[in-house]
């Protein structure tokens, strides 16, 4: 399974490979994705989220989180999130999609 190399600040040589979101791993994926976003100071853009009128610094962090979420999903998820404008909107869409269909 392909994944994204994501450096977590544990030790100089430790690297964590986050698996891509697939139809059968949303629960564990969301826990790991949240941890990665928290580690990189991006989680606050998702919970509680920011509006489209964000300050420049907040927008940069939101874009970082949004990019991360686009990159760690399987291709079949991209159509559902491609129009999302914020990280929170993307996260909520994925959460609802996987809850509704139990993907």
CNS distance restraints for C-alpha pairs under 8 A (distance, minus, plus):
assign (resid   1 and name CA) (resid  19 and name CA) 7.20 0.50 0.50
assign (resid   1 and name CA) (resid  20 and name CA) 7.97 0.50 0.50
assign (resid   2 and name CA) (resid  19 and name CA) 6.53 0.50 0.50
assign (resid   2 and name CA) (resid  20 and name CA) 6.76 0.50 0.50
assign (resid   3 and name CA) (resid  17 and name CA) 5.92 0.50 0.50
assign (resid   3 and name CA) (resid  18 and name CA) 5.39 0.50 0.50
assign (resid   3 and name CA) (resid  19 and name CA) 4.27 0.50 0.50
assign (resid   3 and name CA) (resid  20 and name CA) 5.29 0.50 0.50
assign (resid   3 and name CA) (resid  72 and name CA) 7.23 0.50 0.50
assign (resid   4 and name CA) (resid  17 and name CA) 5.56 0.50 0.50
assign (resid   4 and name CA) (resid  18 and name CA) 5.30 0.50 0.50
assign (resid   4 and name CA) (resid  19 and name CA) 6.48 0.50 0.50
assign (resid   4 and name CA) (resid  20 and name CA) 7.13 0.50 0.50
assign (resid   4 and name CA) (resid  71 and name CA) 7.78 0.50 0.50
assign (resid   4 and name CA) (resid  72 and name CA) 6.61 0.50 0.50
assign (resid   5 and name CA) (resid  15 and name CA) 7.06 0.50 0.50
assign (resid   5 and name CA) (resid  16 and name CA) 6.22 0.50 0.50
assign (resid   5 and name CA) (resid  17 and name CA) 4.60 0.50 0.50
assign (resid   5 and name CA) (resid  18 and name CA) 6.44 0.50 0.50
assign (resid   6 and name CA) (resid  15 and name CA) 6.43 0.50 0.50
assign (resid   6 and name CA) (resid  16 and name CA) 5.44 0.50 0.50
assign (resid   6 and name CA) (resid  17 and name CA) 5.73 0.50 0.50
assign (resid   6 and name CA) (resid  18 and name CA) 6.59 0.50 0.50
assign (resid   6 and name CA) (resid  36 and name CA) 7.70 0.50 0.50
assign (resid   7 and name CA) (resid  14 and name CA) 7.38 0.50 0.50
assign (resid   7 and name CA) (resid  15 and name CA) 4.92 0.50 0.50
assign (resid   7 and name CA) (resid  16 and name CA) 5.86 0.50 0.50
assign (resid   8 and name CA) (resid  14 and name CA) 7.31 0.50 0.50
assign (resid   8 and name CA) (resid  15 and name CA) 6.16 0.50 0.50
assign (resid   8 and name CA) (resid  16 and name CA) 6.34 0.50 0.50
assign (resid   8 and name CA) (resid  36 and name CA) 7.35 0.50 0.50
assign (resid   8 and name CA) (resid  39 and name CA) 7.05 0.50 0.50
assign (resid   9 and name CA) (resid  14 and name CA) 7.76 0.50 0.50
assign (resid   9 and name CA) (resid  39 and name CA) 7.93 0.50 0.50
assign (resid  10 and name CA) (resid  14 and name CA) 6.45 0.50 0.50
assign (resid  18 and name CA) (resid  29 and name CA) 7.86 0.50 0.50
assign (resid  18 and name CA) (resid  32 and name CA) 7.07 0.50 0.50
assign (resid  18 and name CA) (resid  33 and name CA) 7.51 0.50 0.50
assign (resid  18 and name CA) (resid  72 and name CA) 7.69 0.50 0.50
assign (resid  19 and name CA) (resid  29 and name CA) 7.06 0.50 0.50
assign (resid  19 and name CA) (resid  72 and name CA) 7.17 0.50 0.50
assign (resid  20 and name CA) (resid  29 and name CA) 7.49 0.50 0.50
assign (resid  20 and name CA) (resid  72 and name CA) 4.64 0.50 0.50
assign (resid  20 and name CA) (resid  73 and name CA) 4.91 0.50 0.50
assign (resid  20 and name CA) (resid  74 and name CA) 5.90 0.50 0.50
assign (resid  21 and name CA) (resid  25 and name CA) 6.36 0.50 0.50
assign (resid  21 and name CA) (resid  26 and name CA) 6.20 0.50 0.50
assign (resid  21 and name CA) (resid  29 and name CA) 6.09 0.50 0.50
assign (resid  21 and name CA) (resid  72 and name CA) 6.07 0.50 0.50
assign (resid  21 and name CA) (resid  73 and name CA) 4.36 0.50 0.50
assign (resid  21 and name CA) (resid  74 and name CA) 5.57 0.50 0.50
assign (resid  22 and name CA) (resid  26 and name CA) 6.76 0.50 0.50
assign (resid  22 and name CA) (resid  73 and name CA) 6.78 0.50 0.50
assign (resid  22 and name CA) (resid  74 and name CA) 5.65 0.50 0.50
assign (resid  22 and name CA) (resid 103 and name CA) 7.77 0.50 0.50
assign (resid  23 and name CA) (resid  98 and name CA) 7.83 0.50 0.50
assign (resid  23 and name CA) (resid 103 and name CA) 4.54 0.50 0.50
assign (resid  24 and name CA) (resid 103 and name CA) 5.49 0.50 0.50
assign (resid  25 and name CA) (resid  29 and name CA) 5.77 0.50 0.50
assign (resid  25 and name CA) (resid 103 and name CA) 7.56 0.50 0.50
assign (resid  26 and name CA) (resid  30 and name CA) 5.77 0.50 0.50
assign (resid  26 and name CA) (resid  98 and name CA) 6.71 0.50 0.50
assign (resid  26 and name CA) (resid 103 and name CA) 6.86 0.50 0.50
assign (resid  27 and name CA) (resid  31 and name CA) 6.59 0.50 0.50
assign (resid  28 and name CA) (resid  32 and name CA) 6.38 0.50 0.50
assign (resid  29 and name CA) (resid  33 and name CA) 5.90 0.50 0.50
assign (resid  30 and name CA) (resid  34 and name CA) 5.91 0.50 0.50
assign (resid  31 and name CA) (resid  35 and name CA) 6.30 0.50 0.50
assign (resid  32 and name CA) (resid  36 and name CA) 6.22 0.50 0.50
assign (resid  33 and name CA) (resid  37 and name CA) 6.16 0.50 0.50
assign (resid  34 and name CA) (resid  38 and name CA) 6.03 0.50 0.50
assign (resid  34 and name CA) (resid  43 and name CA) 6.76 0.50 0.50
assign (resid  35 and name CA) (resid  39 and name CA) 6.03 0.50 0.50
assign (resid  36 and name CA) (resid  40 and name CA) 6.29 0.50 0.50
assign (resid  37 and name CA) (resid  41 and name CA) 6.17 0.50 0.50
assign (resid  37 and name CA) (resid  42 and name CA) 4.92 0.50 0.50
assign (resid  37 and name CA) (resid  43 and name CA) 4.97 0.50 0.50
assign (resid  37 and name CA) (resid  65 and name CA) 6.78 0.50 0.50
assign (resid  38 and name CA) (resid  42 and name CA) 5.79 0.50 0.50
assign (resid  38 and name CA) (resid  43 and name CA) 4.86 0.50 0.50
assign (resid  38 and name CA) (resid  44 and name CA) 7.82 0.50 0.50
assign (resid  41 and name CA) (resid  61 and name CA) 7.74 0.50 0.50
assign (resid  42 and name CA) (resid  46 and name CA) 7.63 0.50 0.50
assign (resid  42 and name CA) (resid  61 and name CA) 5.85 0.50 0.50
assign (resid  42 and name CA) (resid  62 and name CA) 6.67 0.50 0.50
assign (resid  42 and name CA) (resid  64 and name CA) 7.35 0.50 0.50
assign (resid  42 and name CA) (resid  65 and name CA) 5.70 0.50 0.50
assign (resid  43 and name CA) (resid  47 and name CA) 6.45 0.50 0.50
assign (resid  43 and name CA) (resid  65 and name CA) 7.61 0.50 0.50
assign (resid  44 and name CA) (resid  48 and name CA) 6.44 0.50 0.50
assign (resid  44 and name CA) (resid  49 and name CA) 6.41 0.50 0.50
assign (resid  45 and name CA) (resid  49 and name CA) 4.46 0.50 0.50
assign (resid  45 and name CA) (resid  50 and name CA) 5.80 0.50 0.50
assign (resid  45 and name CA) (resid  58 and name CA) 7.59 0.50 0.50
assign (resid  45 and name CA) (resid  61 and name CA) 7.31 0.50 0.50
assign (resid  45 and name CA) (resid  62 and name CA) 5.53 0.50 0.50
assign (resid  45 and name CA) (resid  65 and name CA) 7.55 0.50 0.50
assign (resid  45 and name CA) (resid  87 and name CA) 6.43 0.50 0.50
assign (resid  45 and name CA) (resid  88 and name CA) 6.32 0.50 0.50
assign (resid  46 and name CA) (resid  50 and name CA) 7.37 0.50 0.50
assign (resid  46 and name CA) (resid  87 and name CA) 5.70 0.50 0.50
assign (resid  46 and name CA) (resid  88 and name CA) 3.98 0.50 0.50
assign (resid  46 and name CA) (resid  89 and name CA) 7.76 0.50 0.50
assign (resid  46 and name CA) (resid  91 and name CA) 6.97 0.50 0.50
assign (resid  47 and name CA) (resid  88 and name CA) 6.90 0.50 0.50
assign (resid  48 and name CA) (resid  88 and name CA) 7.75 0.50 0.50
assign (resid  49 and name CA) (resid  87 and name CA) 7.60 0.50 0.50
assign (resid  49 and name CA) (resid  88 and name CA) 5.29 0.50 0.50
assign (resid  50 and name CA) (resid  54 and name CA) 6.41 0.50 0.50
assign (resid  50 and name CA) (resid  86 and name CA) 7.52 0.50 0.50
assign (resid  50 and name CA) (resid  88 and name CA) 7.39 0.50 0.50
assign (resid  51 and name CA) (resid  86 and name CA) 7.80 0.50 0.50
assign (resid  52 and name CA) (resid  85 and name CA) 7.75 0.50 0.50
assign (resid  52 and name CA) (resid  86 and name CA) 7.52 0.50 0.50
assign (resid  54 and name CA) (resid  58 and name CA) 5.91 0.50 0.50
assign (resid  54 and name CA) (resid  59 and name CA) 5.55 0.50 0.50
assign (resid  55 and name CA) (resid  59 and name CA) 5.99 0.50 0.50
assign (resid  56 and name CA) (resid  60 and name CA) 6.27 0.50 0.50
assign (resid  57 and name CA) (resid  61 and name CA) 6.47 0.50 0.50
assign (resid  58 and name CA) (resid  62 and name CA) 6.06 0.50 0.50
assign (resid  59 and name CA) (resid  63 and name CA) 6.01 0.50 0.50
assign (resid  60 and name CA) (resid  64 and name CA) 6.25 0.50 0.50
assign (resid  61 and name CA) (resid  65 and name CA) 6.32 0.50 0.50
assign (resid  62 and name CA) (resid  66 and name CA) 5.97 0.50 0.50
assign (resid  62 and name CA) (resid  86 and name CA) 6.51 0.50 0.50
assign (resid  62 and name CA) (resid  87 and name CA) 5.85 0.50 0.50
assign (resid  63 and name CA) (resid  67 and name CA) 5.97 0.50 0.50
assign (resid  63 and name CA) (resid  86 and name CA) 7.29 0.50 0.50
assign (resid  63 and name CA) (resid  87 and name CA) 7.16 0.50 0.50
assign (resid  64 and name CA) (resid  68 and name CA) 6.20 0.50 0.50
assign (resid  65 and name CA) (resid  69 and name CA) 6.25 0.50 0.50
assign (resid  65 and name CA) (resid  87 and name CA) 5.76 0.50 0.50
assign (resid  66 and name CA) (resid  70 and name CA) 6.29 0.50 0.50
assign (resid  66 and name CA) (resid  86 and name CA) 6.28 0.50 0.50
assign (resid  66 and name CA) (resid  87 and name CA) 4.39 0.50 0.50
assign (resid  66 and name CA) (resid  90 and name CA) 7.17 0.50 0.50
assign (resid  67 and name CA) (resid  71 and name CA) 6.20 0.50 0.50
assign (resid  68 and name CA) (resid  72 and name CA) 6.30 0.50 0.50
assign (resid  69 and name CA) (resid  73 and name CA) 6.74 0.50 0.50
assign (resid  69 and name CA) (resid  87 and name CA) 7.37 0.50 0.50
assign (resid  69 and name CA) (resid  90 and name CA) 7.37 0.50 0.50
assign (resid  69 and name CA) (resid  91 and name CA) 7.59 0.50 0.50
assign (resid  70 and name CA) (resid  78 and name CA) 7.01 0.50 0.50
assign (resid  70 and name CA) (resid  81 and name CA) 7.74 0.50 0.50
assign (resid  73 and name CA) (resid  77 and name CA) 6.19 0.50 0.50
assign (resid  73 and name CA) (resid  78 and name CA) 7.13 0.50 0.50
assign (resid  74 and name CA) (resid  78 and name CA) 7.21 0.50 0.50
assign (resid  75 and name CA) (resid  79 and name CA) 7.94 0.50 0.50
assign (resid  77 and name CA) (resid  81 and name CA) 6.75 0.50 0.50
assign (resid  77 and name CA) (resid  94 and name CA) 7.95 0.50 0.50
assign (resid  78 and name CA) (resid  82 and name CA) 5.53 0.50 0.50
assign (resid  80 and name CA) (resid  93 and name CA) 7.49 0.50 0.50
assign (resid  80 and name CA) (resid  94 and name CA) 8.00 0.50 0.50
assign (resid  81 and name CA) (resid  90 and name CA) 5.74 0.50 0.50
assign (resid  81 and name CA) (resid  93 and name CA) 6.79 0.50 0.50
assign (resid  81 and name CA) (resid  94 and name CA) 7.52 0.50 0.50
assign (resid  84 and name CA) (resid  89 and name CA) 5.83 0.50 0.50
assign (resid  84 and name CA) (resid  90 and name CA) 5.51 0.50 0.50
assign (resid  85 and name CA) (resid  89 and name CA) 6.77 0.50 0.50
assign (resid  85 and name CA) (resid  90 and name CA) 7.61 0.50 0.50
assign (resid  86 and name CA) (resid  90 and name CA) 6.37 0.50 0.50
assign (resid  87 and name CA) (resid  91 and name CA) 6.08 0.50 0.50
assign (resid  88 and name CA) (resid  92 and name CA) 6.01 0.50 0.50
assign (resid  89 and name CA) (resid  93 and name CA) 6.11 0.50 0.50
assign (resid  90 and name CA) (resid  94 and name CA) 6.27 0.50 0.50
assign (resid  91 and name CA) (resid  95 and name CA) 6.04 0.50 0.50
assign (resid  92 and name CA) (resid  96 and name CA) 6.01 0.50 0.50
assign (resid  93 and name CA) (resid  97 and name CA) 5.95 0.50 0.50
assign (resid  94 and name CA) (resid  98 and name CA) 6.09 0.50 0.50
assign (resid  95 and name CA) (resid  99 and name CA) 6.03 0.50 0.50
assign (resid  96 and name CA) (resid 100 and name CA) 5.81 0.50 0.50
assign (resid  97 and name CA) (resid 101 and name CA) 6.14 0.50 0.50
assign (resid  97 and name CA) (resid 102 and name CA) 7.77 0.50 0.50
assign (resid  97 and name CA) (resid 103 and name CA) 7.53 0.50 0.50
assign (resid  98 and name CA) (resid 102 and name CA) 4.97 0.50 0.50
assign (resid  98 and name CA) (resid 103 and name CA) 4.64 0.50 0.50
assign (resid  99 and name CA) (resid 103 and name CA) 7.05 0.50 0.50
